[in-house]
């Protein structure tokens, strides 16, 4: 339930009938009712009028409490606010609950309870003694999760109780909120001239004309154009007013490819190879957007995020901010695909021949390594981080060269800057080595193998 005005209102007689109210009798209320009935029966059998009066008193008291609580007409509104609504794995979010008594009567004892998934922690409960007419009560609790995902919060439940503790009724607010737990990102180093030479930089604007800021190709005059931009030579040639076309800025592009094939990864849990790849892809996306790139997220199934534009890339700065949230939301719920190949991603990449390509691959057989090698096209910088499933399951203890060495060699021969990722490797270190074109080849288990020197171009 959003912040601001109070949310949905729980009316004490809005739901259920008297039968539902009777089901809310507490243990004390049921005991009083049973004792009263038993005393009344004994009084009838023994002919004791005084005992009958006691029995009637014991039996009527919980019924009176049920009726009074059921017919009480105070109105209570509840709202929920998340701060923040999107958090990385392992980080805490605070949930703020607000309760407004909108009736003219004070409330009795209230218990406020919010439903949360078990992965976020125990279900929070708060006891509110009394809320005066028009009064407000605010409470908060914290949630955290080590697993990515979208987790619903709600509905908010309010438990009403009479002063004698004979009956408790539960009212629910219908609104839900969603906490998005995104992958944890790692801050990556800014690379030097080697990376910028291959199109890795601050997303500087490129002009079509070498001699100035404007395109020399004119266009027709439009209402509101500055007359100082009139191109008189073209005006005389075409016989109508022509103006110089303004510069069309173009941001440097980057595609982050995430291999999600189920057969490409082994193991599960926060420390698995797949979770490392997802977090690394999120780190690369965040870093490239901060550097001014127009970025898209591509999976092995060929689906691109964002997909609002024809080319699949984020556009303006505002669109990039929205697209960043969309891509992180996508990564928060991304799961293994049942596909066995990278051909769909290759079909998408084949249609564009510019920009940087950063790929995170799982296990590659010979056929898929060949498909990945063809993704690197002329004029495009390409970096591949390859996770060897066998290496990850053994905890990095690789006694002999593995097939990943052959896959890396094939990628490097196609022009990729290829890196093998060992369990627990730091992406920032691998990123720096890839950008600098470190040619000091080590074992794949060390997570530092590179084979293409001279930057990412």
TACORLIN-V285108 format. One line per field, one symbol per residue. ss: DSSP state (H for helix, E for strand, C for the rest). phi: phi as a letter, one per 20 degrees, with the letter a starting at -180 (. if undefined). A space follows every 50 residues. Layout:
ss->???
phi->???
This chain:
ss->CCCCCCCCEEECCCCCCHHHHHCCECHHHHHHHHHHHHHHHHHHHHCCHH HHHHHHHHHHHHHHHHHHHHHCCCEEEEEEEEECCEEECCCEEEEEEEEE ECCCCCCCEEEEEEEECHHHCCCCEEEECCCCCCCEEEEEEEEECCCCEE EEEEEEEEEEECCCCCEEEEEECCCCEEEEEECCCCCCCCCCHHHHHCCC CCCCCCCCCCCCCCEEEEEECCCCCCHHHECHHHHHHHCCCEEEECCCCC CCEEEEEECCEHHHCCCCCCCCHHHHHHHHHHHHHHHHHHCCCEEEEEEC CCCEECCCCCCCCCCCHHHHHHHHHHHHHHHHHCCCECCCCCHHHHHHHH CCCCCEEEEEECCCCHHHHHHHHHHCCCCCCEEEEEECHHHHHCCCCCCC CCHHHHHHHHHHHCCCEEEEECCCCCHHHHHHHHHHCCCCCCCHHHCCCC CCCCCCC
phi->.ffofgegdeefdfcmdffffffefegffffffffffffffffffemdff ffffffffffgfffffffffefdedcdcbccebeeccffneecddddccd eeeedfeefccecdecfffepfffccddfbdfgmfccccbbdcbbedfqd dfdpefdcdecefemebcddcdeeeccceddeffddfdfeeefffffene aemffddfdeeaedfffecffcgoffffefeffffffembfccffffdfc efdbddddedfffeccnbogefffffffffffffffffffenfeccdcdf enedcfdfefenefefffffffffffffffffcfcfeefdbdffffffff fcccneddccdefdeffffffffffedfndfbccdddefffffemnedec gdgffffffffffeofedcedegmfefffffffffemfdefcfgffmcfc bcennde
